[in-house]
Amino acid sequence: MTLKKKLAVSTLAVSMAAASVAGFPFSSKGLAQHLGIVGTASAAAVTHADAKLKVKNVYDQLTAADKEKLLAYELEAGNIDITTFKAIFKPVLDKLTFLNDGDVATAHKAFKSVSSVVYDVYANDFAEIKAIRYDLDNVNLLNKIAAEAGVAELTFDDLIEFLLGSNGVEAELRALVSSKTNAQLLDIIANSTSQDALIDDAITAVLNHRTGTGALTVSQVVYNLDIAPADVKLTLKNLNATLPTAKPAVKALATAYIKAYGFNSGGDGGSSGGGGGTVVTTPVTNPTATPGIYDVSKLVTIVGDKATLKLVDADVMKAFDALVAANAGKTGLTLTLNLGTVNAATVEVPLSKAIIDAAKAKGIANIAITFNGLTVTIPVGQFNDAVTLTVSTIADTTVTSISSLKLASSVYEFDLTVGGVATTTFQQPLTIKLPLKNTTGLDKELLSVAKVVYGALQFQGGVVDGDYIVEPRDTFSSYAVVENKVSFKDIASVQAWAGRQIAVVAAKGAIEGVGNGNFAPKSNVTRAEFAKMLIRALNLENNSAKQSFSDVSSTSWYAPYVAVAAEKGIITGRSAAQFDPNATITRAEMATMIARAVKSVNPDATTSASALSQFSDAAKISASLRDGVAFAASNNLVIGNAGKFNPNNTATRAEAAVIIYRTINFK
């Protein structure tokens, strides 16, 4: 083949987005190896016996389900109308202004013809390919494009040689596949993120494929026709988005191609040389073995000090289905991905958009990731794109260098990306469950999750559950568990009945002193102060909550707590527009707020009908507050004094600490 002919073939192969003339379509979410299958599918049987063998090698790796996917694509692609075709290929067709309506119609027909025989080709039936090859309209279109590139008498045999010859595109891409380790190939098969990266690499390789020593590259030829690589990639993306059957078919073929030509038998360090090899089986996992818990420990790969979970979307779907089937009619389901013990400082868990979308469609509320005793639970309903969780175990000095408090866990750094964009604030909190360590001699009630913020610790609380502490977080950062001993010098008068409670609630960061080591236990509590205590104590913080009270400035320290309390119906304003944040709160109001808060996280908690009968002054409780006081009394969140509740007395800070303590420990 002459240099000019090779350049024209290069132009044709990429400028027509491969599919119209060269064969099976790309997929922007597919695998790069599909480029090697393109030529095989469309032209393999025309003149090259070795091309037929390549097709057979790939076909032998297809499962029955894979073949059904090819058939589904054949039926769909073979029936698209010319309007749809133009929309798919618009980025390229807009640049090929020399093509008239008849040429576009020919390209449309060629695309349908080639696409409609994809299944037949892989079923070892090549008869229709000959008809495509010798169709006069196709030949004329090919020559017209060749002429625009300054080449005459270009044939389909030239195209075949370029795509499938010993120095052709297929050989180059087979070398790309064979250069990957087995672990990398498994990663490519399983993960859309890796597929996206490799498709870009492969397209770049094709566009820069050298057609001879010192020759111009394909990308330079394409540039002469004003077709940019981005045009090709956008065309492929359009094709994938328009034909739902394309992505499954491409992935089936690409996976089969990797199995046929990519895997090697010499371990993960070498390559197969591109000439075939031993097929390596993906680690066996059973997503339906234990509904609700999917053991993915065999899908973890470690490179250096970083471990990455390599999920297969279809298997996760099976795990979803098993969970739903085992919990018919139930809501709020959680699928746990158990990575087991992971010996790496950083663990990365990508959840594809397909997984996120399927979880929401199937009614799965949460996906939990657990390894090394640590668990992160992600409410998936708030996300509309791929999510990647990264957890790193970092140096203890991150905390010990800024605080003398005793560490009761490792120090962890949490990161989350959504659609590839770093995200630190969430509409629905993500729950972290941290394993405790070195707790001998520590007071477990004083343990608190601490957030590292600008060289200082912020105490977030958390509920101790055996050898773990659980804390929902609406923001991500670095966290550790510490024993937070807080003491006040002015609580002697309430020590007997409130001392311990004040210490614990202060340790959790739910209540603070007033300065100079004082707590002011007998001072009154304002509505704003109690809103903060309650929201912090029950871990209900949510930075996305909004409030519309005119007397609550968005810059006020209590604004985010009032917003959450109002949004959840825990607290109401004096009117629709007024919250009255600085007004003191009565015991009945406090009990009602507690009741609403507890019910919001424990909807099954009940009220005793006789709860108020123990109070001789029950008649003094406002009608609007009676249910709340009754609930709080039923669950021992509030108690009376000498048979009275004193509902209209102003609550003190010590009383608030006690009721908050009881709320924290409510079961």
C-alpha positions as CSV (number, residue, x, y, z in Angstrom):
1,M,0.0,0.0,0.0
2,T,1.3,3.4,-0.9
3,L,1.9,6.1,1.8
4,K,-0.9,8.3,0.4
5,K,-3.3,5.4,0.4
6,K,-2.4,4.6,4.0
7,L,-3.0,8.2,5.0
8,A,-6.4,8.2,3.3
9,V,-7.4,4.9,5.0
10,S,-6.3,6.4,8.3
11,T,-8.5,9.4,7.6
12,L,-11.5,7.2,6.8
13,A,-11.1,5.0,9.8
14,V,-11.3,7.9,12.3
15,S,-13.2,10.6,10.4
16,M,-16.2,8.4,9.8
17,A,-16.2,7.5,13.5
18,A,-15.3,3.9,12.6
19,A,-18.9,2.8,12.5
20,S,-20.1,3.9,9.2
21,V,-17.6,2.1,7.1
22,A,-15.2,0.3,9.4
23,G,-17.6,-1.7,11.5
24,F,-19.0,-2.1,15.0
25,P,-19.5,1.2,16.9
26,F,-17.4,2.5,19.7
27,S,-18.8,3.3,23.1
28,S,-17.5,6.2,25.2
29,K,-18.0,4.1,28.2
30,G,-16.7,0.9,26.6
31,L,-13.2,-0.5,26.5
32,A,-10.4,0.6,24.3
33,Q,-9.8,-3.0,23.1
34,H,-12.9,-2.6,21.1
35,L,-10.9,-0.7,18.5
36,G,-9.2,-4.0,17.7
37,I,-12.5,-5.6,17.2
38,V,-13.8,-2.9,14.9
39,G,-11.9,-4.1,11.8
40,T,-12.4,-7.7,12.7
41,A,-16.1,-7.4,12.8
42,S,-16.6,-5.4,9.6
43,A,-14.0,-6.7,7.2
44,A,-12.5,-9.9,8.6
45,A,-13.9,-12.3,6.1
46,V,-13.2,-10.3,2.9
47,T,-9.6,-11.4,2.1
48,H,-7.8,-12.3,5.3
49,A,-7.9,-15.8,6.7
50,D,-6.1,-14.8,9.8
51,A,-8.8,-12.2,10.4
52,K,-11.3,-14.9,10.5
53,L,-9.2,-16.7,13.1
54,K,-9.1,-13.6,15.2
55,V,-12.9,-13.4,15.1
56,K,-13.2,-17.1,16.1
57,N,-10.8,-16.6,19.0
58,V,-13.0,-13.8,20.3
59,Y,-16.2,-15.6,19.6
60,D,-15.1,-18.6,21.6
61,Q,-14.9,-16.3,24.7
62,L,-18.5,-15.1,24.4
63,T,-21.1,-16.5,26.8
64,A,-24.6,-17.2,25.7
65,A,-25.7,-14.0,27.4
66,D,-23.0,-12.1,25.5
67,K,-24.3,-13.4,22.2
68,E,-27.7,-12.2,23.1
69,K,-26.3,-8.7,23.7
70,L,-24.8,-8.8,20.2
71,L,-28.1,-9.9,18.7
72,A,-29.9,-7.1,20.5
73,Y,-27.5,-4.6,19.1
74,E,-28.0,-6.0,15.6
75,L,-31.7,-5.6,15.8
76,E,-31.6,-2.0,17.2
77,A,-28.8,-0.6,15.0
78,G,-30.1,-2.2,11.9
79,N,-33.3,-0.1,12.2
80,I,-32.2,3.4,13.0
81,D,-33.5,6.1,10.6
82,I,-31.4,8.7,8.8
83,T,-32.4,11.5,11.2
84,T,-31.1,9.5,14.1
85,F,-27.9,8.6,12.2
86,K,-27.3,12.3,11.4
87,A,-27.7,13.2,15.1
88,I,-25.3,10.6,16.2
89,F,-22.6,11.4,13.6
90,K,-23.2,15.2,13.6
91,P,-19.8,16.2,15.1
92,V,-18.0,14.4,12.2
93,L,-20.6,15.1,9.4
94,D,-20.5,18.8,10.2
95,K,-16.8,18.8,9.2
96,L,-17.2,16.7,6.0
97,T,-18.9,19.4,4.1
98,F,-18.0,17.9,0.8
99,L,-20.5,15.1,1.4
100,N,-23.9,15.6,-0.2
101,D,-27.3,14.2,0.9
102,G,-26.8,11.1,-1.2
103,D,-23.4,10.5,0.4
104,V,-24.8,10.8,3.8
105,A,-27.6,8.4,2.8
106,T,-25.0,5.9,1.6
107,A,-23.1,6.3,4.9
108,H,-26.3,5.7,6.8
109,K,-27.0,2.5,4.7
110,A,-23.5,1.3,5.2
111,F,-23.7,1.8,9.0
112,K,-27.0,-0.1,9.2
113,S,-25.6,-2.9,7.0
114,V,-22.4,-3.3,9.0
115,S,-24.1,-3.0,12.3
116,S,-26.8,-5.5,11.4
117,V,-24.3,-8.2,10.6
118,V,-22.3,-7.9,13.8
119,Y,-24.0,-10.9,15.4
120,D,-23.7,-12.9,12.1
121,V,-20.0,-12.2,11.9
122,Y,-19.4,-13.4,15.4
123,A,-21.5,-16.4,14.6
124,N,-19.1,-17.3,11.9
125,D,-21.3,-16.1,9.0
126,F,-19.4,-13.7,6.8
127,A,-21.6,-13.7,3.7
128,E,-23.1,-10.3,4.2
129,I,-19.7,-8.7,4.6
130,K,-19.0,-9.4,0.9
131,A,-22.1,-7.6,-0.2
132,I,-21.1,-4.6,1.8
133,R,-17.6,-4.7,0.4
134,Y,-18.7,-4.7,-3.3
135,D,-21.7,-2.3,-3.0
136,L,-21.1,0.3,-5.6
137,D,-22.4,3.2,-3.5
138,N,-20.0,2.2,-0.7
139,V,-17.1,2.1,-3.1
140,N,-18.0,5.5,-4.6
141,L,-18.2,7.0,-1.1
142,L,-14.9,5.6,-0.2
143,N,-13.3,7.0,-3.3
144,K,-14.9,10.4,-2.7
145,I,-13.4,10.6,0.8
146,A,-10.1,9.4,-0.5
147,A,-10.0,12.0,-3.2
148,E,-10.6,14.7,-0.6
149,A,-7.5,13.4,1.1
150,G,-5.6,13.5,-2.2
151,V,-5.6,9.8,-2.8
152,A,-7.0,7.9,-5.8
153,E,-8.2,4.3,-6.3
154,L,-8.6,3.5,-2.6
155,T,-10.1,0.0,-2.0
156,F,-11.6,-1.8,1.0
157,D,-8.6,-4.2,0.8
158,D,-6.5,-1.2,1.7
159,L,-8.7,-0.5,4.7
160,I,-8.5,-4.2,5.8
161,E,-4.7,-4.1,5.6
162,F,-4.5,-0.9,7.6
163,L,-6.9,-2.2,10.3
164,L,-5.7,-5.9,10.4
165,G,-2.3,-6.0,8.8
166,S,0.8,-7.0,10.7
167,N,1.5,-3.3,11.3
168,G,-2.1,-2.2,11.4
169,V,-4.3,-0.6,14.1
170,E,-5.5,-4.0,15.5
171,A,-1.9,-5.1,16.0
172,E,-1.0,-1.9,17.7
173,L,-4.0,-2.1,20.0
174,R,-3.4,-5.8,20.7
175,A,0.1,-4.7,21.9
176,L,-1.6,-2.1,24.1
177,V,-3.8,-4.8,25.6
178,S,-1.0,-7.3,26.1
179,S,1.2,-4.7,27.8
180,K,-1.3,-4.6,30.7
181,T,-0.9,-6.9,33.8
182,N,-3.7,-9.3,34.6
183,A,-4.8,-7.2,37.5
184,Q,-5.0,-4.2,35.2
185,L,-7.1,-6.1,32.7
186,L,-9.5,-7.3,35.4
187,D,-9.7,-3.7,36.5
188,I,-10.5,-2.6,33.0
189,I,-13.2,-5.2,32.6
190,A,-14.8,-4.4,35.9
191,N,-14.6,-0.6,36.2
192,S,-16.1,2.1,34.0
193,T,-13.5,4.7,35.3
194,S,-10.6,2.6,34.1
195,Q,-12.5,1.9,30.9
196,D,-12.9,5.7,30.3
197,A,-9.2,6.3,30.8
198,L,-8.2,3.5,28.5
199,I,-10.6,4.5,25.7
200,D,-8.9,7.9,25.7
201,D,-5.5,6.3,25.5
202,A,-6.6,4.0,22.7
203,I,-8.2,6.8,20.6
204,T,-5.0,8.8,21.1
205,A,-3.0,5.7,20.0
206,V,-5.1,5.3,16.8
207,L,-5.0,9.0,16.0
208,N,-1.2,8.9,16.3
209,H,-0.7,5.6,14.6
210,R,2.3,5.9,12.3
211,T,1.7,4.5,8.8
212,G,5.3,4.3,7.9
213,T,8.8,5.4,8.8
214,G,8.9,9.1,9.1
215,A,5.3,9.4,7.9
216,L,2.7,11.8,8.9
217,T,0.4,10.6,11.8
218,V,-3.3,9.9,11.5
219,S,-4.0,12.8,13.8
220,Q,-2.2,15.2,11.4
221,V,-4.3,13.9,8.5
222,V,-7.5,14.3,10.4
223,Y,-6.4,17.8,11.3
224,N,-6.2,18.5,7.5
225,L,-9.9,17.6,7.3
226,D,-10.6,19.8,10.3
227,I,-11.8,16.8,12.4
228,A,-10.6,17.0,16.0
229,P,-10.2,14.0,18.3
230,A,-12.9,15.5,20.4
231,D,-15.3,15.2,17.4
232,V,-14.6,11.5,17.2
233,K,-15.1,11.0,20.9
234,L,-18.3,13.0,20.9
235,T,-19.7,10.9,18.1
236,L,-18.9,7.8,20.0
237,K,-20.6,9.2,23.0
238,N,-23.7,10.1,21.0
239,L,-23.8,6.5,19.6
240,N,-23.6,5.0,23.1
241,A,-26.3,7.3,24.4
242,T,-28.7,6.8,21.5
243,L,-28.5,3.0,21.3
244,P,-29.0,1.4,24.7
245,T,-27.9,-2.0,23.3
246,A,-24.5,-0.6,22.2
247,K,-22.8,-0.4,25.6
248,P,-23.6,-4.0,26.7
249,A,-22.6,-5.4,23.3
250,V,-19.3,-3.4,23.2
251,K,-18.4,-4.6,26.7
252,A,-19.2,-8.2,25.8
253,L,-16.9,-8.1,22.8
254,A,-14.2,-6.1,24.5
255,T,-14.2,-8.5,27.5
256,A,-14.0,-11.4,25.1
257,Y,-11.1,-9.7,23.3
258,I,-9.2,-9.2,26.5
259,K,-9.7,-12.9,27.4
260,A,-8.6,-14.0,23.9
261,Y,-5.5,-11.7,23.6
262,G,-4.8,-9.9,26.8
263,F,-4.3,-12.3,29.7
264,N,-1.0,-14.0,30.3
265,S,0.0,-17.0,32.4
266,G,3.2,-15.6,33.8
267,G,1.7,-13.7,36.8
268,D,0.9,-10.0,36.9
269,G,4.3,-8.8,36.0
270,G,4.6,-9.6,32.3
271,S,2.8,-9.5,29.0
272,S,1.5,-12.1,26.7
273,G,3.2,-10.7,23.7
274,G,-0.1,-10.1,22.0
275,G,-0.4,-13.5,20.5
276,G,-3.0,-15.1,22.7
277,G,-2.5,-16.6,26.1
278,T,-4.0,-18.3,29.1
279,V,-7.4,-16.9,30.1
280,V,-7.4,-15.8,33.7
281,T,-10.7,-16.2,35.5
282,T,-11.9,-13.2,37.5
283,P,-11.8,-13.9,41.3
284,V,-14.9,-15.8,42.3
285,T,-17.4,-13.9,44.5
286,N,-21.0,-14.7,45.2
287,P,-23.0,-11.6,45.5
288,T,-26.1,-13.5,46.6
289,A,-24.5,-15.7,49.2
290,T,-25.6,-13.6,52.2
291,P,-28.3,-11.1,51.3
292,G,-27.3,-7.7,52.6
293,I,-23.6,-8.5,52.9
294,Y,-21.5,-8.9,49.7
295,D,-18.0,-10.3,50.3
296,V,-15.8,-8.4,47.9
297,S,-12.5,-9.1,49.5
298,K,-11.3,-10.9,46.4
299,L,-12.0,-7.9,44.3
300,V,-9.4,-5.7,46.1
301,T,-6.1,-5.0,44.4
302,I,-3.2,-3.3,46.1
303,V,-0.5,-1.3,44.4
304,G,2.1,0.2,46.7
305,D,0.2,1.5,49.7
306,K,-3.1,2.0,48.0
307,A,-5.9,-0.6,47.7
308,T,-8.7,-0.3,45.2
309,L,-12.0,-2.2,45.1
310,K,-12.8,-3.4,41.6
311,L,-16.5,-4.0,41.5
312,V,-18.4,-5.6,38.6
313,D,-21.6,-3.6,38.1
314,A,-23.7,-6.7,37.2
315,D,-22.6,-8.5,40.3
316,V,-23.6,-5.6,42.5
317,M,-27.0,-5.6,40.9
318,K,-27.4,-9.3,41.8
319,A,-26.5,-8.4,45.4
320,F,-29.2,-5.7,45.3
321,D,-31.7,-8.1,44.0
322,A,-30.9,-10.7,46.7
323,L,-31.2,-8.1,49.4
324,V,-34.6,-6.9,48.1
325,A,-35.9,-10.5,47.7
326,A,-34.9,-11.3,51.3
327,N,-36.6,-8.2,52.7
328,A,-39.8,-8.1,50.7
329,G,-41.8,-4.9,51.4
330,K,-39.2,-3.4,53.6
331,T,-37.6,0.0,53.1
332,G,-34.4,1.7,54.1
333,L,-32.3,-1.3,53.0
334,T,-28.5,-1.3,53.3
335,L,-26.1,-3.4,51.2
336,T,-22.7,-3.8,52.9
337,L,-19.6,-4.3,50.7
338,N,-17.2,-6.2,52.9
339,L,-13.6,-5.7,51.8
340,G,-12.2,-7.8,54.8
341,T,-8.7,-7.0,56.0
342,V,-6.9,-4.6,53.8
343,N,-3.2,-4.1,54.3
344,A,-2.9,-0.6,52.8
345,A,-2.8,2.9,54.2
346,T,-5.3,4.1,51.6
347,V,-8.5,2.4,50.4
348,E,-10.4,3.6,47.4
349,V,-13.9,2.4,46.7
350,P,-15.4,3.5,43.4
351,L,-19.2,3.1,43.0
352,S,-20.2,3.6,39.3
353,K,-23.2,5.7,38.2
354,A,-24.8,2.5,37.2
355,I,-24.6,1.2,40.7
356,I,-25.9,4.4,42.3
357,D,-28.8,4.5,39.8
358,A,-29.6,0.9,40.3
359,A,-29.6,1.2,44.1
360,K,-32.1,4.0,43.9
361,A,-34.3,2.2,41.4
362,K,-34.4,-0.9,43.5
363,G,-35.1,0.8,46.8
364,I,-31.7,0.4,48.4
365,A,-31.2,3.4,50.7
366,N,-27.6,2.9,51.7
367,I,-24.4,1.3,50.5
368,A,-22.0,0.5,53.4
369,I,-18.3,-0.1,52.9
370,T,-16.5,-2.0,55.7
371,F,-12.8,-3.0,56.1
372,N,-10.4,-3.4,58.9
373,G,-13.3,-2.8,61.4
374,L,-14.2,0.6,59.9
375,T,-17.5,1.2,58.2
376,V,-18.8,4.1,56.1
377,T,-22.5,4.1,55.3
378,I,-23.5,6.2,52.3
379,P,-27.1,7.2,51.7
380,V,-27.2,6.9,47.9
381,G,-30.4,8.8,47.2
382,Q,-28.6,12.2,47.3
383,F,-26.3,11.3,44.5
384,N,-26.9,11.3,40.7
385,D,-23.4,10.4,39.5
386,A,-20.5,8.0,40.2
387,V,-19.2,8.2,43.8
388,T,-15.7,7.3,45.0
389,L,-14.9,6.9,48.7
390,T,-11.3,7.2,49.8
391,V,-10.2,6.5,53.3
392,S,-6.6,6.9,54.4
393,T,-5.1,6.0,57.8
394,I,-2.8,8.8,58.6
395,A,-0.2,9.5,61.3
396,D,-1.3,9.7,64.9
397,T,0.7,12.9,65.1
398,T,-2.0,14.6,63.1
399,V,-3.9,14.7,66.5
400,T,-1.2,14.2,69.1
401,S,0.8,17.2,67.8
402,I,-2.1,19.5,68.5
403,S,-3.7,18.0,71.6
404,S,-2.7,16.1,74.8
405,L,-6.0,14.2,74.8
406,K,-5.6,10.4,74.7
407,L,-6.2,8.8,71.3
408,A,-8.7,5.9,71.3
409,S,-8.5,5.1,67.6
410,S,-6.4,5.5,64.5
411,V,-6.6,8.8,62.7
412,Y,-8.5,8.7,59.4
413,E,-8.9,11.0,56.5
414,F,-12.1,10.7,54.5
415,D,-12.6,11.9,51.0
416,L,-15.5,11.6,48.6
417,T,-15.9,12.5,44.9
418,V,-19.1,12.7,43.0
419,G,-18.8,12.6,39.3
420,G,-15.1,13.1,39.8
421,V,-15.5,16.3,41.8
422,A,-14.3,16.5,45.4
423,T,-17.3,16.8,47.7
424,T,-17.0,17.6,51.4
425,T,-20.6,18.5,52.4
426,F,-23.6,16.2,52.1
427,Q,-27.3,16.8,52.1
428,Q,-27.8,13.5,54.0
429,P,-25.1,12.6,56.5
430,L,-22.7,9.7,55.9
431,T,-22.2,7.6,58.9
432,I,-18.8,6.6,60.1
433,K,-18.2,3.7,62.5
434,L,-14.7,3.8,63.8
435,P,-13.0,0.9,65.6
436,L,-11.7,1.8,69.0
437,K,-8.2,0.8,70.3
438,N,-6.0,1.3,73.3
439,T,-9.0,2.1,75.5
440,T,-7.7,0.3,78.7
441,G,-8.0,2.8,81.5
442,L,-10.1,5.3,79.4
443,D,-13.6,6.4,80.4
444,K,-15.7,5.2,77.4
445,E,-18.5,7.6,78.2
446,L,-16.1,10.5,77.6
447,L,-15.0,9.2,74.1
448,S,-15.8,11.6,71.3
449,V,-15.2,11.7,67.6
450,A,-12.9,14.7,67.0
451,K,-12.6,16.5,63.7
452,V,-9.3,18.1,62.8
453,V,-9.9,21.7,61.7
454,Y,-7.2,24.2,61.1
455,G,-4.8,22.7,63.7
456,A,-7.5,22.3,66.4
457,L,-10.0,19.6,67.4
458,Q,-13.8,20.0,67.1
459,F,-15.7,17.5,69.2
460,Q,-18.6,15.8,67.3
461,G,-19.8,13.3,69.8
462,G,-20.7,9.8,68.7
463,V,-22.3,6.8,70.3
464,V,-20.1,4.1,71.7
465,D,-21.2,0.7,70.5
466,G,-19.0,-2.0,72.0
467,D,-15.6,-1.6,70.5
468,Y,-16.8,1.0,68.0
469,I,-18.1,4.6,68.0
470,V,-20.7,5.7,65.5
471,E,-21.1,9.2,64.2
472,P,-23.1,10.6,61.3
473,R,-21.2,13.3,59.4
474,D,-22.5,15.9,57.0
475,T,-18.9,17.0,56.2
476,F,-15.7,15.0,55.5
477,S,-12.3,15.8,56.9
478,S,-9.8,14.0,59.2
479,Y,-11.2,12.3,62.3
480,A,-10.1,10.4,65.3
481,V,-11.6,9.2,68.6
482,V,-10.2,10.8,71.8
483,E,-11.0,10.8,75.5
484,N,-12.3,14.3,76.1
485,K,-12.2,15.1,79.8
486,V,-13.9,18.4,80.5
487,S,-14.1,19.8,84.0
488,F,-15.9,22.9,85.4
489,K,-15.1,24.7,88.7
490,D,-18.6,25.9,89.5
491,I,-20.8,22.7,89.4
492,A,-20.4,21.6,93.0
493,S,-24.0,22.6,93.9
494,V,-25.4,20.3,91.2
495,Q,-22.7,17.6,91.2
496,A,-24.8,15.0,92.9
497,W,-27.5,14.9,90.3
498,A,-26.0,16.6,87.2
499,G,-22.2,16.4,87.5
500,R,-21.6,13.3,85.5
501,Q,-24.2,14.2,82.9
502,I,-22.5,17.7,82.4
503,A,-19.1,16.0,82.0
504,V,-20.4,13.5,79.4
505,V,-22.5,16.0,77.4
506,A,-19.6,18.4,77.3
507,A,-17.2,15.7,76.2
508,K,-19.4,15.0,73.2
509,G,-19.3,18.7,72.3
510,A,-23.1,19.1,72.8
511,I,-22.8,21.7,75.5
512,E,-20.1,24.2,76.4
513,G,-19.0,26.3,79.3
514,V,-19.4,30.0,79.6
515,G,-15.7,30.8,79.9
516,N,-13.0,30.9,82.6
517,G,-13.7,27.2,83.5
518,N,-17.3,27.9,84.5
519,F,-20.5,26.1,83.4
520,A,-23.1,28.3,85.0
521,P,-25.3,25.4,85.9
522,K,-28.2,27.4,87.3
523,S,-28.4,29.9,84.5
524,N,-31.4,29.8,82.2
525,V,-31.3,28.2,78.7
526,T,-32.4,30.1,75.6
527,R,-34.3,28.6,72.8
528,A,-31.3,29.0,70.5
529,E,-28.9,27.3,73.0
530,F,-31.2,24.3,73.5
531,A,-31.6,23.9,69.7
532,K,-27.8,23.6,69.4
533,M,-27.5,21.2,72.4
534,L,-30.2,19.0,71.0
535,I,-29.0,18.9,67.4
536,R,-25.4,18.3,68.4
537,A,-26.3,15.6,70.9
538,L,-28.4,13.6,68.4
539,N,-25.9,14.1,65.6
540,L,-28.5,15.8,63.4
541,E,-26.2,18.5,61.9
542,N,-27.0,19.2,58.3
543,N,-25.4,22.2,56.6
544,S,-27.9,22.1,53.8
545,A,-30.9,22.7,56.1
546,K,-32.7,26.1,55.5
547,Q,-34.8,28.3,57.8
548,S,-36.9,31.4,57.1
549,F,-37.2,33.1,60.4
550,S,-36.6,36.9,60.1
551,D,-35.0,37.1,63.5
552,V,-32.4,34.4,62.8
553,S,-29.5,35.9,60.9
554,S,-27.7,33.4,58.6
555,T,-24.5,34.5,60.2
556,S,-25.6,33.7,63.8
557,W,-23.8,30.9,65.6
558,Y,-27.1,29.2,66.2
559,A,-28.5,29.5,62.6
560,P,-27.5,26.1,61.4
561,Y,-29.0,24.4,64.5
562,V,-32.3,26.3,64.3
563,A,-32.5,25.4,60.6
564,V,-32.2,21.7,61.3
565,A,-34.5,21.8,64.3
566,A,-37.1,23.7,62.3
567,E,-36.7,21.5,59.2
568,K,-37.3,18.4,61.2
569,G,-40.2,19.9,63.1
570,I,-38.3,19.6,66.4
571,I,-38.9,23.2,67.2
572,T,-41.4,25.8,66.0
573,G,-41.3,29.5,65.9
574,R,-43.4,31.9,68.0
575,S,-45.0,32.6,64.6
576,A,-44.3,31.7,61.0
577,A,-41.7,34.5,60.8
578,Q,-40.4,34.7,64.4
579,F,-38.2,32.2,66.2
580,D,-37.4,34.3,69.3
581,P,-33.9,32.8,69.7
582,N,-33.0,34.6,72.9
583,A,-36.1,33.8,74.9
584,T,-35.7,31.4,77.7
585,I,-37.1,27.9,77.4
586,T,-39.5,26.2,79.8
587,R,-39.3,22.7,81.1
588,A,-42.4,21.7,79.1
589,E,-41.0,23.3,75.9
590,M,-37.7,21.5,76.5
591,A,-39.5,18.1,77.0
592,T,-41.5,18.7,73.8
593,M,-38.4,19.5,71.8
594,I,-36.7,16.4,73.2
595,A,-39.8,14.2,72.3
596,R,-39.9,15.5,68.7
597,A,-36.2,14.9,68.3
598,V,-36.2,11.4,69.6
599,K,-39.2,10.5,67.5
600,S,-37.4,11.8,64.4
601,V,-34.7,9.2,64.9
602,N,-36.8,6.5,66.7
603,P,-40.2,6.6,65.1
604,D,-41.3,3.4,66.8
605,A,-40.9,4.8,70.3
606,T,-44.3,4.9,72.1
607,T,-46.1,7.0,74.7
608,S,-47.8,5.7,77.8
609,A,-51.4,7.0,78.2
610,S,-50.9,7.4,82.0
611,A,-47.6,9.1,81.9
612,L,-48.9,12.5,83.0
613,S,-50.9,11.1,85.9
614,Q,-47.7,11.0,88.1
615,F,-47.5,14.8,88.1
616,S,-49.9,16.6,90.4
617,D,-49.5,19.8,88.3
618,A,-50.2,18.1,85.0
619,A,-53.1,20.5,84.4
620,K,-50.7,23.3,84.1
621,I,-49.1,21.8,81.0
622,S,-50.2,23.7,77.9
623,A,-52.4,21.7,75.6
624,S,-50.0,22.1,72.7
625,L,-47.2,20.6,74.8
626,R,-49.0,17.8,76.6
627,D,-48.2,15.1,74.1
628,G,-44.5,16.0,74.1
629,V,-44.2,16.0,77.9
630,A,-46.2,12.7,78.0
631,F,-43.7,11.0,75.6
632,A,-40.7,12.3,77.4
633,A,-42.1,11.2,80.8
634,S,-43.0,7.8,79.3
635,N,-39.5,7.2,78.3
636,N,-37.8,8.6,81.4
637,L,-36.3,11.5,79.5
638,V,-37.8,13.9,82.1
639,I,-38.8,13.2,85.7
640,G,-40.6,15.3,88.3
641,N,-39.6,16.7,91.6
642,A,-41.7,15.8,94.7
643,G,-44.6,14.7,92.4
644,K,-44.6,17.8,90.3
645,F,-43.3,18.6,86.8
646,N,-43.2,22.3,87.1
647,P,-43.9,22.7,83.4
648,N,-43.7,26.5,83.2
649,N,-40.5,26.9,85.1
650,T,-37.6,28.1,83.1
651,A,-35.1,25.3,82.4
652,T,-31.6,25.6,83.8
653,R,-28.3,24.7,82.0
654,A,-27.8,21.8,84.5
655,E,-31.4,20.5,83.8
656,A,-30.7,20.8,80.1
657,A,-27.5,18.8,80.4
658,V,-29.3,16.0,82.3
659,I,-32.1,15.7,79.7
660,I,-29.6,15.8,76.9
661,Y,-27.6,13.0,78.6
662,R,-30.7,10.9,78.9
663,T,-31.5,11.5,75.2
664,I,-28.0,10.4,74.2
665,N,-28.5,7.2,76.0
666,F,-32.1,6.6,74.8
667,K,-32.5,3.1,73.4
